Amino acid sequence: MFLAVLLWGLLRHTTADSAPSHCYINVTRDISDNQPLLLRHNSSEFQYPRVQSPSSFELNAGKAELRVACPNDLLVVDGETLGIGSGFLKCHGGSNFGVAGSQVSTPFGRIGCTKPTMLVARVKRNNCPANKCMQVGFHMNVFTFLSVIDTIAYDTENRVPIWAHVKVVACIEGRQRSIIPSLTRFL
């Protein structure tokens, strides 16, 4: 009897420890063509990977730390439309997630939108010099615009951009190459 209880305790301890404690999303491999936006849990701000691992997200199992959203569209999980435009991800371990309260685990690559998310440009009226300014981003709803490029000032007469302001996040620091050396051979 003692041996049976000891064996049961060891098996229970082993299976509890073998459950994945984290979820991973590889941004180059696990993103579908109709990818949803990855947002912070309780806001309409982008969630970026950590600087240490810029090609993947790591989330703790059992927590809803990430929100997925389809601007002006609906979420799709495993080919079925959910009828909502955004939902919270709950990590079930490995690359599997529950979406919007669902207990069904699905790989992140099977979470998407009914159609590709589309960037839009809108006129920016405040904090703009004499030239016309635009913002580029996503209409999340009637009240919220999530910008990707904060401001683009452009010459309305020549129809060319003059300057742009954009947030460059730490996870891509040093990963972009300057185009100046490649342009000098054409000058």
C-alpha positions as CSV (number, residue, x, y, z in Angstrom):
1,M,0.0,0.0,0.0
2,F,2.8,2.4,0.9
3,L,4.5,1.7,-2.4
4,A,1.3,2.4,-4.3
5,V,0.8,5.8,-2.6
6,L,4.5,6.7,-3.2
7,L,4.2,5.8,-6.9
8,W,1.0,7.8,-7.2
9,G,2.7,10.8,-5.6
10,L,5.7,10.5,-7.9
11,L,3.5,10.3,-11.0
12,R,1.4,13.2,-9.9
13,H,4.5,15.3,-9.2
14,T,6.0,14.4,-12.6
15,T,3.0,15.3,-14.6
16,A,2.5,18.6,-12.8
17,D,6.1,19.5,-13.6
18,S,6.0,18.3,-17.2
19,A,3.1,20.7,-18.1
20,P,4.5,23.6,-20.1
21,S,4.8,26.7,-18.0
22,H,5.1,29.1,-20.9
23,C,3.7,29.7,-24.4
24,Y,5.8,30.9,-27.3
25,I,4.8,32.7,-30.5
26,N,7.4,32.9,-33.2
27,V,6.7,36.0,-35.2
28,T,8.3,34.6,-38.4
29,R,6.7,31.2,-38.3
30,D,3.5,31.2,-36.3
31,I,1.8,34.3,-37.8
32,S,-0.9,33.6,-40.4
33,D,-1.6,35.6,-43.5
34,N,-4.7,37.1,-41.9
35,Q,-2.8,37.8,-38.7
36,P,-4.5,39.7,-35.9
37,L,-2.8,42.6,-34.2
38,L,-1.0,41.7,-30.9
39,L,-1.9,44.2,-28.3
40,R,-1.2,44.7,-24.6
41,H,-3.7,43.0,-22.3
42,N,-5.7,46.0,-21.2
43,S,-5.0,48.7,-23.7
44,S,-5.0,49.5,-27.4
45,E,-1.2,49.5,-27.6
46,F,1.0,47.1,-29.5
47,Q,2.7,44.4,-27.6
48,Y,6.3,44.0,-28.7
49,P,8.7,41.1,-28.2
50,R,11.4,41.5,-25.6
51,V,14.7,42.9,-26.6
52,Q,16.4,39.6,-25.7
53,S,14.3,37.6,-28.1
54,P,12.9,39.9,-30.8
55,S,11.6,37.1,-33.0
56,S,9.2,35.6,-30.4
57,F,6.8,36.3,-27.6
58,E,6.9,34.4,-24.3
59,L,3.8,34.3,-22.1
60,N,3.2,32.6,-18.8
61,A,0.9,29.6,-18.8
62,G,-2.6,30.2,-17.3
63,K,-2.5,34.0,-17.7
64,A,-4.2,36.2,-20.3
65,E,-1.4,38.5,-21.1
66,L,-2.0,39.3,-24.7
67,R,-5.0,40.6,-26.7
68,V,-5.5,39.8,-30.3
69,A,-7.6,42.2,-32.4
70,C,-8.9,42.4,-36.0
71,P,-9.6,46.0,-36.8
72,N,-13.1,46.3,-38.4
73,D,-13.1,42.6,-38.8
74,L,-13.8,39.3,-36.8
75,L,-11.6,36.8,-35.2
76,V,-11.3,33.3,-36.6
77,V,-10.0,30.3,-34.6
78,D,-9.5,27.0,-36.4
79,G,-11.5,28.2,-39.4
80,E,-14.6,29.2,-37.3
81,T,-15.6,32.9,-37.0
82,L,-16.1,33.9,-33.3
83,G,-18.3,36.9,-34.0
84,I,-16.0,39.3,-32.1
85,G,-13.3,41.6,-33.3
86,S,-10.9,41.1,-30.4
87,G,-10.2,38.7,-27.6
88,F,-7.8,37.7,-24.9
89,L,-5.3,34.9,-25.3
90,K,-4.8,32.5,-22.4
91,C,-1.7,30.4,-22.6
92,H,-2.3,26.7,-22.4
93,G,1.4,25.8,-22.8
94,G,3.8,25.4,-25.8
95,S,2.3,27.2,-28.7
96,N,-1.3,26.5,-27.7
97,F,-3.8,29.2,-26.6
98,G,-7.4,29.6,-25.7
99,V,-9.1,32.6,-27.2
100,A,-11.9,34.7,-25.7
101,G,-12.6,32.4,-22.8
102,S,-12.6,29.2,-24.9
103,Q,-11.1,26.2,-23.2
104,V,-10.1,24.7,-26.5
105,S,-6.4,24.8,-27.2
106,T,-5.3,25.9,-30.6
107,P,-1.9,26.7,-32.0
108,F,-1.3,30.5,-32.5
109,G,-1.0,30.0,-36.3
110,R,-4.6,29.0,-36.5
111,I,-5.8,32.3,-34.9
112,G,-6.5,35.0,-37.4
113,C,-9.0,37.4,-38.9
114,T,-11.6,36.8,-41.6
115,K,-9.5,39.0,-44.0
116,P,-6.0,40.7,-43.8
117,T,-5.7,43.7,-41.5
118,M,-5.4,46.9,-43.6
119,L,-3.5,50.0,-42.7
120,V,-5.3,53.3,-43.3
121,A,-4.0,56.8,-43.6
122,R,-5.9,59.7,-42.0
123,V,-5.4,63.4,-41.9
124,K,-3.7,64.7,-38.7
125,R,-5.0,68.1,-37.8
126,N,-3.2,68.9,-34.5
127,N,0.5,69.4,-33.9
128,C,1.3,69.8,-37.6
129,P,3.4,72.4,-39.3
130,A,2.1,74.4,-42.3
131,N,2.3,71.3,-44.5
132,K,-0.4,68.8,-44.5
133,C,0.1,65.8,-42.1
134,M,-1.1,62.3,-42.0
135,Q,-1.1,59.3,-39.6
136,V,-0.9,55.7,-40.7
137,G,-2.4,52.9,-38.6
138,F,-5.5,51.0,-37.8
139,H,-9.1,52.1,-36.9
140,M,-9.8,49.9,-33.9
141,N,-13.3,51.3,-33.5
142,V,-15.1,54.6,-33.9
143,F,-13.1,56.1,-31.0
144,T,-9.6,54.5,-31.2
145,F,-7.0,54.9,-33.8
146,L,-3.8,52.8,-33.3
147,S,-1.0,54.6,-35.1
148,V,2.0,52.8,-36.7
149,I,3.5,56.0,-38.1
150,D,2.6,58.9,-35.8
151,T,3.1,61.7,-38.3
152,I,4.0,62.1,-42.0
153,A,4.4,65.7,-43.1
154,Y,4.1,66.0,-46.9
155,D,4.3,68.7,-49.5
156,T,0.8,69.0,-51.0
157,E,2.0,70.8,-54.1
158,N,4.7,68.2,-55.1
159,R,2.9,65.3,-53.4
160,V,6.0,64.0,-51.6
161,P,6.7,63.3,-48.0
162,I,9.0,65.7,-46.2
163,W,9.5,63.9,-42.9
164,A,8.0,61.3,-40.7
165,H,7.9,60.5,-37.0
166,V,7.6,56.9,-35.9
167,K,8.3,55.0,-32.7
168,V,11.3,52.6,-33.2
169,V,11.0,49.9,-30.5
170,A,13.9,48.4,-28.6
171,C,13.4,44.9,-30.0
172,I,14.5,46.0,-33.5
173,E,17.4,48.2,-32.3
174,G,20.5,47.4,-34.2
175,R,18.6,44.9,-36.5
176,Q,17.9,47.5,-39.2
177,R,20.6,48.4,-41.6
178,S,21.3,51.9,-42.8
179,I,20.4,52.4,-46.5
180,I,22.9,55.3,-46.8
181,P,25.9,53.0,-47.7
182,S,23.9,51.3,-50.4
183,L,22.7,54.6,-51.8
184,T,26.2,56.1,-52.2
185,R,27.0,53.9,-55.1
186,F,24.2,55.5,-57.1
187,L,25.2,59.1,-56.3
